[in-house]
Amino acid sequence: MITRILIDKSPAFSHIKLDLHKGFNVISGVSGSGKSVFLHAMLSAFGLKESHAALVEINLTLRLKEIGICLEDFGIAGDLDTDDFDIKDSNVKDSVIQADSNKQIESKTNKDSKMPQVSSTNEDSALQTDINVQIDSNVKDLVAQTESKTQRDATANKDLSSQADSNQQRVSAIQADNDIQTDSAIQTESKTNKNPNKQKDSKISNNSKISKESATQQDSILQTDIHMQIDSTKQKTPSNNLVISVLKKQNTRYFINNQAISKKKLSEIAHHFIKYISIKDGNELENDYMLHILDSITMQKDSKFNEILQEYNQTFIEHKQCKIKLQELEEMQRNIENLKDFAQFEIDKITKAQPQIGEYEKLMSDKKLLSKKEKVMETCNKALLELDSLDSIYKAFELLNIDNASFLSHIMEARGHIENGLDEFNSLDIDIESLLERISLLADIIRRYGSEEDALKHLAMQQQKLQEYESIEFDKTKIEEKFLNLTKRLENLANTLHEKRKDCLPIFVEKLNYYAKELRLDSVSIDQNKIECYQYGLDSLQIYLASKQKSVLSSGEYNRMRLAMLCVAASYNTYSEGILILDEIDANLSGEESEGVAKLLQFLSKHYQVFAISHQPFMPLLCDRHYLVSKESESTSTIKLLNKKERIKEVARMISGSKLDKHALSYAEKLLQQQQNSY
């Protein structure tokens, strides 16, 4: 549910901040006032439209787990599933951009204090400056401030008793203001006839009237309703509060709780809970969506249907995996001879070489020694001859009485090294041709497999593959048998699902025609055909409007059919956090058709938060809240929530035109009162 929207510097709105509520919300105004711009801005925040505003920011509450959204999958921090995020207090951008007539706007990033304070007469100029500062400000500063505010309010958000106090205050405010429509969550309204204390609660009484009660009895009922609401909240999945914003300067950037996200990912998230009915699109008339509704109906009529459906889904997965395995084996079998020949070739090649780990390195060392053997032998023999001719040096040392012990020691050591070297090279008895041939063979192995060790690993792998190839016939027989058993089981389950769906299809069609009749549509029919087993069984549903396929329907017929289908889905679904957005769906419709649309949207507002633009009076007469978009100047519009008197005036304008008289106002008041009495 969207709880607040902020739009700054859009084509129609200079700056607006509006609190929104659940239920049926209608937006009206004269042509060109900016109604569609408002919805366009709302959709752009979710990446469903291109943004034309400098900033659009939306606060909303969602039970993410219930609608199947995991923010971590989209790159958003995942601690949002357990801790509430206090939007109104932690919204940093709002604190920077919002202009308050009684306060001066301060920019936290303007550290040099050169920015002058903004007076109320210069509000628009200040807003532009603040937006530019905000867009360019440090993201870390925003996140730090957000976290600080979140921690400061965490305790209050978790305190259930404070929630009860807040609800009590809301009820008191509703009782004090007779001009404002009550919140759709607490459907209580004071009548303006001769019995002012007579009230009705549409959600509790289901359109039955409550007789006159005392003030004490009213308080008791309201207090009981509050406790029921709190108890219901305890049983629900915890809601997550999110801030979604789109900033547009040179580029357009999207954020969830100040964490950047791409437009594509944001729109993927939004499609889980937002339905936009304007053009001829959507999946509500597609086979998968209709089957989902039909299955919901069947589950309510047959307690075993869900168990059979789950069994079918599991069997379908096993059947698909088995089919893939069988296809792989069949493909392998077609190439088995080639694969066996290749494996045997690899085995023979490595086995013939018989590589040993480290052998190639040793052979290269031997080759290096052999390459210099002749030169080493010649040089060493010459050196020994030179050492033998040192007798004259010994005699000279003796005549000069010089100690020659050290000299003789070094000479003897040198002779020993040379003689050892000669012995080592003399012992090299290697056939040079055999050596070079072995080196060439090992080099080929290393070049092909990487190393001797890798070659041995590859040998073991090919030997294992050869064994698998030889046993493939046995494996294929087993898989074929399993596949046939799964196919038979899958077909039996699919036929069971088909028959059970067939029994409940008339209920589905009857319900659909009930809503279609409200919309003044022709008779609707659905054909159930058998096709090859797939994810949802063997059923294929095709919808027709007076024998016309959906592909040839007009946009008006198509979208009213979508509304009827949504109503059927809502009748069998307890989920109530979707958002439904409609842009002049009643355009070019007759009065009866428009009234039918309004009634269905009133019903859908129990399951969706509805935002609808209308130029006809039927939606405003049935809505929970009525917003008026009006022009302040040639290029600037504003939007406001109407109180009861303003609502009567706007309905009168929609009925009679701009020239209002007391008769038009009286008629509008009477119509509004009649609708409220029957609601």
DODRENFI-637674 format. One record per residue (C-alpha): residue in three letters; x, y, z; residue number from 1. Coordinates in steps of 0.5 Angstrom, whole numbers, plus 500, padded with zeros to 3 digits. Layout:
BEGIN
SITE  resn  east  north   up  resi
SITE   ALA     X      Y    Z   NUM
...
***
This chain:
BEGIN
SITE  resn  east  north   up  resi
SITE   MET   500    500  500     1
SITE   ILE   503    507  498     2
SITE   THR   502    511  504     3
SITE   ARG   505    518  502     4
SITE   ILE   508    521  495     5
SITE   LEU   512    527  494     6
SITE   ILE   513    530  487     7
SITE   ASP   518    536  485     8
SITE   LYS   518    539  479     9
SITE   SER   514    535  474    10
SITE   PRO   511    538  468    11
SITE   ALA   504    540  472    12
SITE   PHE   506    540  479    13
SITE   SER   512    545  482    14
SITE   HIS   512    541  489    15
SITE   ILE   507    537  492    16
SITE   LYS   507    532  498    17
SITE   LEU   501    528  499    18
SITE   ASP   499    522  505    19
SITE   LEU   495    517  501    20
SITE   HIS   491    511  504    21
SITE   LYS   488    504  503    22
SITE   GLY   481    503  499    23
SITE   PHE   478    506  493    24
SITE   ASN   482    513  491    25
SITE   VAL   479    517  486    26
SITE   ILE   482    523  482    27
SITE   SER   478    528  478    28
SITE   GLY   479    535  475    29
SITE   VAL   478    539  469    30
SITE   SER   481    536  463    31
SITE   GLY   488    538  462    32
SITE   SER   489    540  470    33
SITE   GLY   494    534  471    34
SITE   LYS   491    528  473    35
SITE   SER   495    523  468    36
SITE   VAL   501    527  470    37
SITE   PHE   500    525  477    38
SITE   LEU   499    518  476    39
SITE   HIS   505    518  471    40
SITE   ALA   509    520  476    41
SITE   MET   507    515  481    42
SITE   LEU   508    509  476    43
SITE   SER   515    513  474    44
SITE   ALA   517    512  481    45
SITE   PHE   517    504  480    46
SITE   GLY   520    504  473    47
SITE   LEU   514    503  470    48
SITE   LYS   514    510  466    49
SITE   GLU   519    515  464    50
SITE   SER   520    520  470    51
SITE   HIS   519    527  468    52
SITE   ALA   520    530  475    53
SITE   ALA   526    532  478    54
SITE   LEU   524    528  484    55
SITE   VAL   519    523  485    56
SITE   GLU   519    519  492    57
SITE   ILE   514    514  495    58
SITE   ASN   513    511  501    59
SITE   LEU   509    504  502    60
SITE   THR   508    498  506    61
SITE   LEU   509    491  503    62
SITE   ARG   509    484  506    63
SITE   LEU   515    482  502    64
SITE   LYS   515    475  504    65
SITE   GLU   508    474  502    66
SITE   ILE   508    476  495    67
SITE   GLY   514    473  494    68
SITE   ILE   519    478  494    69
SITE   CYS   527    477  496    70
SITE   LEU   530    484  496    71
SITE   GLU   537    481  496    72
SITE   ASP   536    477  489    73
SITE   PHE   535    485  487    74
SITE   GLY   542    487  490    75
SITE   ILE   538    491  496    76
SITE   ALA   540    490  503    77
SITE   GLY   537    484  506    78
SITE   ASP   535    486  513    79
SITE   LEU   528    489  511    80
SITE   ASP   525    482  512    81
SITE   THR   525    483  520    82
SITE   ASP   526    490  522    83
SITE   ASP   521    496  520    84
SITE   PHE   524    502  517    85
SITE   ASP   520    508  519    86
SITE   ILE   519    512  513    87
SITE   LYS   516    518  515    88
SITE   ASP   522    520  520    89
SITE   SER   528    517  516    90
SITE   ASN   526    520  510    91
SITE   VAL   533    524  509    92
SITE   LYS   531    527  502    93
SITE   ASP   524    529  504    94
SITE   SER   527    533  510    95
SITE   VAL   532    537  505    96
SITE   ILE   526    538  500    97
SITE   GLN   520    540  504    98
SITE   ALA   518    547  504    99
SITE   ASP   515    549  511   100
SITE   SER   512    556  511   101
SITE   ASN   514    556  519   102
SITE   LYS   521    554  518   103
SITE   GLN   527    555  514   104
SITE   ILE   530    550  510   105
SITE   GLU   537    548  512   106
SITE   SER   542    544  507   107
SITE   LYS   547    539  511   108
SITE   THR   551    539  505   109
SITE   ASN   552    547  505   110
SITE   LYS   558    547  510   111
SITE   ASP   561    554  508   112
SITE   SER   554    557  511   113
SITE   LYS   554    561  505   114
SITE   MET   547    559  503   115
SITE   PRO   541    564  505   116
SITE   GLN   535    562  509   117
SITE   VAL   529    561  505   118
SITE   SER   523    565  506   119
SITE   SER   516    563  505   120
SITE   THR   515    568  499   121
SITE   ASN   522    565  496   122
SITE   GLU   519    558  497   123
SITE   ASP   520    555  489   124
SITE   SER   527    558  489   125
SITE   ALA   529    555  495   126
SITE   LEU   526    548  493   127
SITE   GLN   530    548  486   128
SITE   THR   537    550  490   129
SITE   ASP   535    544  495   130
SITE   ILE   534    539  490   131
SITE   ASN   541    540  486   132
SITE   VAL   544    540  493   133
SITE   GLN   541    534  495   134
SITE   ILE   542    530  488   135
SITE   ASP   550    532  489   136
SITE   SER   550    531  496   137
SITE   ASN   554    525  499   138
SITE   VAL   550    518  499   139
SITE   LYS   554    516  505   140
SITE   ASP   551    522  509   141
SITE   LEU   544    520  507   142
SITE   VAL   545    513  509   143
SITE   ALA   548    515  516   144
SITE   GLN   542    520  517   145
SITE   THR   537    514  515   146
SITE   GLU   540    509  520   147
SITE   SER   541    514  525   148
SITE   LYS   533    515  525   149
SITE   THR   531    508  524   150
SITE   GLN   535    506  530   151
SITE   ARG   532    512  534   152
SITE   ASP   525    510  532   153
SITE   ALA   525    502  532   154
SITE   THR   523    501  539   155
SITE   ALA   517    505  538   156
SITE   ASN   515    501  532   157
SITE   LYS   515    495  535   158
SITE   ASP   511    497  541   159
SITE   LEU   504    494  540   160
SITE   SER   501    498  545   161
SITE   SER   503    505  542   162
SITE   GLN   500    502  536   163
SITE   ALA   493    501  539   164
SITE   ASP   494    509  542   165
SITE   SER   495    511  535   166
SITE   ASN   489    507  532   167
SITE   GLN   485    510  538   168
SITE   GLN   487    517  536   169
SITE   ARG   485    516  529   170
SITE   VAL   478    514  531   171
SITE   SER   478    520  535   172
SITE   ALA   480    525  529   173
SITE   ILE   475    521  525   174
SITE   GLN   469    522  530   175
SITE   ALA   471    530  531   176
SITE   ASP   471    531  523   177
SITE   ASN   464    530  520   178
SITE   ASP   467    533  513   179
SITE   ILE   472    528  512   180
SITE   GLN   471    521  509   181
SITE   THR   473    516  514   182
SITE   ASP   479    511  513   183
SITE   SER   477    505  509   184
SITE   ALA   480    500  514   185
SITE   ILE   475    503  520   186
SITE   GLN   469    504  515   187
SITE   THR   465    508  520   188
SITE   GLU   461    515  518   189
SITE   SER   457    520  522   190
SITE   LYS   450    521  518   191
SITE   THR   448    528  517   192
SITE   ASN   440    526  517   193
SITE   LYS   435    526  523   194
SITE   ASN   439    521  527   195
SITE   PRO   446    524  528   196
SITE   ASN   448    518  532   197
SITE   LYS   446    512  528   198
SITE   GLN   453    509  525   199
SITE   LYS   454    503  521   200
SITE   ASP   461    499  520   201
SITE   SER   461    496  513   202
SITE   LYS   466    491  514   203
SITE   ILE   463    489  520   204
SITE   SER   455    489  519   205
SITE   ASN   456    487  511   206
SITE   ASN   451    493  509   207
SITE   SER   446    492  514   208
SITE   LYS   444    498  518   209
SITE   ILE   446    499  526   210
SITE   SER   440    502  530   211
SITE   LYS   441    508  534   212
SITE   GLU   446    507  539   213
SITE   SER   449    511  545   214
SITE   ALA   456    515  546   215
SITE   THR   458    509  550   216
SITE   GLN   456    504  546   217
SITE   GLN   459    507  540   218
SITE   ASP   466    508  544   219
SITE   SER   465    500  546   220
SITE   ILE   465    498  539   221
SITE   LEU   470    503  536   222
SITE   GLN   475    500  542   223
SITE   THR   473    493  540   224
SITE   ASP   474    494  533   225
SITE   ILE   481    497  535   226
SITE   HIS   483    491  539   227
SITE   MET   481    486  533   228
SITE   GLN   485    490  528   229
SITE   ILE   491    489  533   230
SITE   ASP   490    482  534   231
SITE   SER   489    481  526   232
SITE   THR   496    485  525   233
SITE   LYS   499    480  530   234
SITE   GLN   497    474  526   235
SITE   LYS   500    477  519   236
SITE   THR   506    477  516   237
SITE   PRO   510    483  519   238
SITE   SER   510    489  514   239
SITE   ASN   516    492  511   240
SITE   ASN   516    500  510   241
SITE   LEU   520    502  504   242
SITE   VAL   522    508  501   243
SITE   ILE   522    508  493   244
SITE   SER   525    514  489   245
SITE   VAL   527    517  482   246
SITE   LEU   532    522  482   247
SITE   LYS   532    526  475   248
SITE   LYS   538    531  473   249
SITE   GLN   542    529  468   250
SITE   ASN   541    522  468   251
SITE   THR   535    518  472   252
SITE   ARG   537    514  478   253
SITE   TYR   532    509  482   254
SITE   PHE   533    508  489   255
SITE   ILE   530    503  495   256
SITE   ASN   531    506  502   257
SITE   ASN   537    510  499   258
SITE   GLN   540    504  495   259
SITE   ALA   541    504  488   260
SITE   ILE   537    500  483   261
SITE   SER   537    499  476   262
SITE   LYS   530    501  473   263
SITE   LYS   529    494  470   264
SITE   LYS   530    491  477   265
SITE   LEU   525    496  480   266
SITE   SER   520    494  475   267
SITE   GLU   521    487  476   268
SITE   ILE   519    488  483   269
SITE   ALA   513    493  482   270
SITE   HIS   510    487  477   271
SITE   HIS   509    483  483   272
SITE   PHE   504    488  487   273
SITE   ILE   502    493  482   274
SITE   LYS   497    492  476   275
SITE   TYR   496    498  471   276
SITE   ILE   490    498  467   277
SITE   SER   490    503  461   278
SITE   ILE   492    500  455   279
SITE   LYS   491    493  452   280
SITE   ASP   496    489  456   281
SITE   GLY   496    485  462   282
SITE   ASN   496    477  463   283
SITE   GLU   489    477  467   284
SITE   LEU   486    474  460   285
SITE   GLU   492    469  459   286
SITE   ASN   492    462  460   287
SITE   ASP   496    461  466   288
SITE   TYR   492    467  470   289
SITE   MET   486    464  469   290
SITE   LEU   488    457  471   291
SITE   HIS   491    460  477   292
SITE   ILE   484    462  479   293
SITE   LEU   480    456  477   294
SITE   ASP   485    452  481   295
SITE   SER   483    456  487   296
SITE   ILE   476    455  486   297
SITE   THR   477    448  485   298
SITE   MET   481    448  492   299
SITE   GLN   475    451  496   300
SITE   LYS   471    445  493   301
SITE   ASP   475    439  493   302
SITE   SER   480    438  499   303
SITE   LYS   484    433  496   304
SITE   PHE   485    438  490   305
SITE   ASN   491    441  492   306
SITE   GLU   495    435  494   307
SITE   ILE   494    432  487   308
SITE   LEU   496    439  484   309
SITE   GLN   503    438  489   310
SITE   GLU   504    431  487   311
SITE   TYR   503    433  479   312
SITE   ASN   508    439  480   313
SITE   GLN   513    434  483   314
SITE   THR   512    429  478   315
SITE   PHE   513    434  472   316
SITE   ILE   520    436  475   317
SITE   GLU   522    429  476   318
SITE   HIS   519    427  469   319
SITE   LYS   523    433  466   320
SITE   GLN   529    431  469   321
SITE   CYS   529    424  467   322
SITE   LYS   527    426  460   323
SITE   ILE   533    431  459   324
SITE   LYS   538    425  462   325
SITE   LEU   534    420  457   326
SITE   GLN   536    425  451   327
SITE   GLU   543    425  453   328
SITE   LEU   544    418  453   329
SITE   GLU   540    417  446   330
SITE   GLU   545    423  444   331
SITE   MET   551    419  447   332
SITE   GLN   549    413  444   333
SITE   ARG   548    416  437   334
SITE   ASN   556    418  437   335
SITE   ILE   558    412  442   336
SITE   GLU   563    409  437   337
SITE   ASN   566    415  435   338
SITE   LEU   567    416  443   339
SITE   LYS   569    410  444   340
SITE   ASP   575    410  439   341
SITE   PHE   577    417  441   342
SITE   ALA   577    414  448   343
SITE   GLN   581    408  446   344
SITE   PHE   586    413  442   345
SITE   GLU   587    417  448   346
SITE   ILE   589    411  452   347
SITE   ASP   593    408  447   348
SITE   LYS   597    414  446   349
SITE   ILE   599    416  454   350
SITE   THR   600    408  455   351
SITE   LYS   605    408  450   352
SITE   ALA   609    414  452   353
SITE   GLN   608    411  460   354
SITE   PRO   610    418  462   355
SITE   GLN   613    418  469   356
SITE   ILE   613    425  474   357
SITE   GLY   619    429  473   358
SITE   GLU   622    424  467   359
SITE   TYR   622    430  462   360
SITE   GLU   626    435  467   361
SITE   LYS   631    429  468   362
SITE   LEU   632    428  461   363
SITE   MET   633    435  459   364
SITE   SER   638    435  464   365
SITE   ASP   642    429  461   366
SITE   LYS   641    432  454   367
SITE   LYS   645    438  457   368
SITE   LEU   650    434  460   369
SITE   LEU   651    430  453   370
SITE   SER   652    437  449   371
SITE   LYS   658    439  453   372
SITE   LYS   661    432  454   373
SITE   GLU   667    433  449   374
SITE   LYS   669    440  451   375
SITE   VAL   669    438  458   376
SITE   MET   673    432  457   377
SITE   GLU   678    436  453   378
SITE   THR   679    442  457   379
SITE   CYS   679    438  464   380
SITE   ASN   685    433  461   381
SITE   LYS   689    440  459   382
SITE   ALA   688    443  466   383
SITE   LEU   691    436  469   384
SITE   LEU   697    437  464   385
SITE   GLU   698    444  467   386
SITE   LEU   698    442  474   387
SITE   ASP   703    437  473   388
SITE   SER   708    442  470   389
SITE   LEU   708    446  477   390
SITE   ASP   714    443  480   391
SITE   SER   718    449  478   392
SITE   ILE   714    453  482   393
SITE   TYR   715    448  488   394
SITE   LYS   722    449  488   395
SITE   ALA   722    456  488   396
SITE   PHE   718    456  494   397
SITE   GLU   723    452  497   398
SITE   LEU   729    456  495   399
SITE   LEU   726    462  498   400
SITE   ASN   724    459  504   401
SITE   ILE   716    460  503   402
SITE   ASP   711    456  506   403
SITE   ASN   708    452  500   404
SITE   ALA   703    448  505   405
SITE   SER   697    452  503   406
SITE   PHE   698    453  496   407
SITE   LEU   699    445  495   408
SITE   SER   693    444  499   409
SITE   HIS   689    448  494   410
SITE   ILE   692    445  488   411
SITE   MET   691    438  490   412
SITE   GLU   683    440  491   413
SITE   ALA   683    443  484   414
SITE   ARG   686    436  482   415
SITE   GLY   681    432  485   416
SITE   HIS   675    436  483   417
SITE   ILE   677    436  476   418
SITE   GLU   678    428  476   419
SITE   ASN   671    427  479   420
SITE   GLY   668    431  473   421
SITE   LEU   672    427  468   422
SITE   ASP   670    420  472   423
SITE   GLU   662    423  472   424
SITE   PHE   662    425  464   425
SITE   ASN   666    418  463   426
SITE   SER   660    414  466   427
SITE   LEU   655    417  462   428
SITE   ASP   653    411  457   429
SITE   ILE   647    414  454   430
SITE   ASP   645    413  447   431
SITE   ILE   644    420  444   432
SITE   GLU   639    418  439   433
SITE   SER   634    414  444   434
SITE   LEU   635    420  449   435
SITE   LEU   632    425  443   436
SITE   GLU   627    420  441   437
SITE   ARG   624    420  448   438
SITE   ILE   624    427  450   439
SITE   SER   620    428  443   440
SITE   LEU   615    423  445   441
SITE   LEU   614    426  452   442
SITE   ALA   614    433  449   443
SITE   ASP   608    431  445   444
SITE   ILE   605    429  451   445
SITE   ILE   606    435  455   446
SITE   ARG   604    439  450   447
SITE   ARG   597    436  449   448
SITE   TYR   596    435  457   449
SITE   GLY   600    440  460   450
SITE   SER   604    435  464   451
SITE   GLU   606    428  466   452
SITE   GLU   601    428  472   453
SITE   ASP   596    431  468   454
SITE   ALA   597    426  462   455
SITE   LEU   596    420  468   456
SITE   LYS   590    424  470   457
SITE   HIS   587    424  463   458
SITE   LEU   589    417  462   459
SITE   ALA   585    415  468   460
SITE   MET   579    419  466   461
SITE   GLN   579    416  459   462
SITE   GLN   579    409  462   463
SITE   GLN   573    411  466   464
SITE   LYS   569    414  460   465
SITE   LEU   570    407  456   466
SITE   GLN   567    403  462   467
SITE   GLU   561    408  462   468
SITE   TYR   560    408  454   469
SITE   GLU   561    400  454   470
SITE   SER   555    400  460   471
SITE   ILE   551    405  456   472
SITE   GLU   546    400  454   473
SITE   PHE   544    398  461   474
SITE   ASP   543    405  463   475
SITE   LYS   539    407  458   476
SITE   THR   534    401  459   477
SITE   LYS   533    403  466   478
SITE   ILE   532    411  464   479
SITE   GLU   527    409  459   480
SITE   GLU   523    404  464   481
SITE   LYS   523    410  469   482
SITE   PHE   521    415  464   483
SITE   LEU   515    411  462   484
SITE   ASN   513    410  469   485
SITE   LEU   513    417  470   486
SITE   THR   510    419  464   487
SITE   LYS   504    414  465   488
SITE   ARG   504    417  472   489
SITE   LEU   504    424  470   490
SITE   GLU   498    423  465   491
SITE   ASN   494    420  470   492
SITE   LEU   495    426  475   493
SITE   ALA   494    431  469   494
SITE   ASN   487    427  467   495
SITE   THR   485    427  474   496
SITE   LEU   486    435  475   497
SITE   HIS   483    436  468   498
SITE   GLU   476    433  471   499
SITE   LYS   476    436  477   500
SITE   ARG   478    443  474   501
SITE   LYS   472    441  469   502
SITE   ASP   467    440  474   503
SITE   CYS   469    447  477   504
SITE   LEU   469    451  471   505
SITE   PRO   462    453  471   506
SITE   ILE   463    456  477   507
SITE   PHE   468    460  475   508
SITE   VAL   464    462  468   509
SITE   GLU   458    464  472   510
SITE   LYS   462    468  477   511
SITE   LEU   466    471  471   512
SITE   ASN   459    473  468   513
SITE   TYR   456    476  474   514
SITE   TYR   462    481  474   515
SITE   ALA   461    482  467   516
SITE   LYS   454    483  467   517
SITE   GLU   455    489  472   518
SITE   LEU   460    492  467   519
SITE   ARG   455    491  461   520
SITE   LEU   459    486  458   521
SITE   ASP   456    481  453   522
SITE   SER   456    473  455   523
SITE   VAL   463    471  457   524
SITE   SER   465    463  456   525
SITE   ILE   471    459  457   526
SITE   ASP   474    453  453   527
SITE   GLN   478    448  456   528
SITE   ASN   482    444  451   529
SITE   LYS   487    438  452   530
SITE   ILE   494    439  450   531
SITE   GLU   501    436  451   532
SITE   CYS   502    436  459   533
SITE   TYR   506    442  461   534
SITE   GLN   508    445  468   535
SITE   TYR   500    446  469   536
SITE   GLY   497    440  467   537
SITE   LEU   494    439  460   538
SITE   ASP   489    444  460   539
SITE   SER   489    450  456   540
SITE   LEU   484    455  457   541
SITE   GLN   481    460  452   542
SITE   ILE   476    466  454   543
SITE   TYR   471    469  449   544
SITE   LEU   466    475  449   545
SITE   ALA   460    473  445   546
SITE   SER   464    468  441   547
SITE   LYS   470    474  440   548
SITE   GLN   477    472  442   549
SITE   LYS   481    477  446   550
SITE   SER   485    479  441   551
SITE   VAL   479    482  437   552
SITE   LEU   476    486  443   553
SITE   SER   477    493  443   554
SITE   SER   481    496  449   555
SITE   GLY   475    498  453   556
SITE   GLU   472    491  452   557
SITE   TYR   479    488  454   558
SITE   ASN   480    492  460   559
SITE   ARG   473    491  463   560
SITE   MET   474    484  462   561
SITE   ARG   481    485  466   562
SITE   LEU   477    488  471   563
SITE   ALA   472    482  472   564
SITE   MET   477    477  472   565
SITE   LEU   481    481  478   566
SITE   CYS   474    481  481   567
SITE   VAL   474    473  481   568
SITE   ALA   481    472  483   569
SITE   ALA   480    477  489   570
SITE   SER   473    473  491   571
SITE   TYR   478    467  492   572
SITE   ASN   484    470  494   573
SITE   THR   485    473  501   574
SITE   TYR   492    477  499   575
SITE   SER   490    485  500   576
SITE   GLU   496    489  499   577
SITE   GLY   496    490  491   578
SITE   ILE   496    497  488   579
SITE   LEU   491    498  482   580
SITE   ILE   492    504  478   581
SITE   LEU   487    506  472   582
SITE   ASP   487    512  468   583
SITE   GLU   480    514  465   584
SITE   ILE   478    507  465   585
SITE   ASP   471    509  464   586
SITE   ALA   472    514  458   587
SITE   ASN   467    513  452   588
SITE   LEU   463    509  457   589
SITE   SER   455    510  458   590
SITE   GLY   453    511  464   591
SITE   GLU   451    504  466   592
SITE   GLU   458    502  464   593
SITE   SER   461    507  468   594
SITE   GLU   457    505  474   595
SITE   GLY   459    498  473   596
SITE   VAL   466    500  473   597
SITE   ALA   465    504  479   598
SITE   LYS   462    498  483   599
SITE   LEU   467    493  481   600
SITE   LEU   473    498  483   601
SITE   GLN   469    499  490   602
SITE   PHE   469    491  491   603
SITE   LEU   477    491  489   604
SITE   SER   479    496  494   605
SITE   LYS   478    491  499   606
SITE   HIS   484    487  496   607
SITE   TYR   487    493  493   608
SITE   GLN   489    500  494   609
SITE   VAL   486    503  488   610
SITE   PHE   488    510  484   611
SITE   ALA   483    511  479   612
SITE   ILE   482    518  474   613
SITE   SER   475    519  472   614
SITE   HIS   471    525  469   615
SITE   GLN   464    521  471   616
SITE   PRO   461    522  478   617
SITE   PHE   460    514  479   618
SITE   MET   467    513  482   619
SITE   PRO   467    519  486   620
SITE   LEU   460    517  489   621
SITE   LEU   463    510  491   622
SITE   CYS   470    512  493   623
SITE   ASP   473    512  500   624
SITE   ARG   477    518  498   625
SITE   HIS   476    524  493   626
SITE   TYR   482    528  491   627
SITE   LEU   482    534  486   628
SITE   VAL   487    536  481   629
SITE   SER   486    544  480   630
SITE   LYS   491    549  476   631
SITE   GLU   494    554  480   632
SITE   SER   497    558  474   633
SITE   GLU   498    556  467   634
SITE   SER   503    551  468   635
SITE   THR   502    549  476   636
SITE   SER   497    545  479   637
SITE   THR   496    542  486   638
SITE   ILE   492    536  488   639
SITE   LYS   488    536  495   640
SITE   LEU   484    531  499   641
SITE   LEU   476    534  499   642
SITE   ASN   472    534  505   643
SITE   LYS   465    532  504   644
SITE   LYS   462    539  502   645
SITE   GLU   468    540  497   646
SITE   ARG   466    533  495   647
SITE   ILE   459    535  494   648
SITE   LYS   461    541  490   649
SITE   GLU   466    537  485   650
SITE   VAL   461    531  484   651
SITE   ALA   456    537  482   652
SITE   ARG   461    540  477   653
SITE   MET   462    533  474   654
SITE   ILE   454    532  473   655
SITE   SER   452    539  471   656
SITE   GLY   458    542  469   657
SITE   SER   462    549  471   658
SITE   LYS   455    553  472   659
SITE   LEU   453    550  479   660
SITE   ASP   446    552  482   661
SITE   LYS   443    550  488   662
SITE   HIS   439    544  485   663
SITE   ALA   446    541  482   664
SITE   LEU   449    541  489   665
SITE   SER   443    539  492   666
SITE   TYR   442    533  487   667
SITE   ALA   450    531  488   668
SITE   GLU   449    531  496   669
SITE   LYS   443    527  495   670
SITE   LEU   446    522  491   671
SITE   LEU   452    522  495   672
SITE   GLN   448    521  502   673
SITE   GLN   444    515  498   674
SITE   GLN   451    511  496   675
SITE   GLN   453    512  503   676
SITE   ASN   447    509  506   677
SITE   SER   447    503  502   678
SITE   TYR   455    502  503   679
***
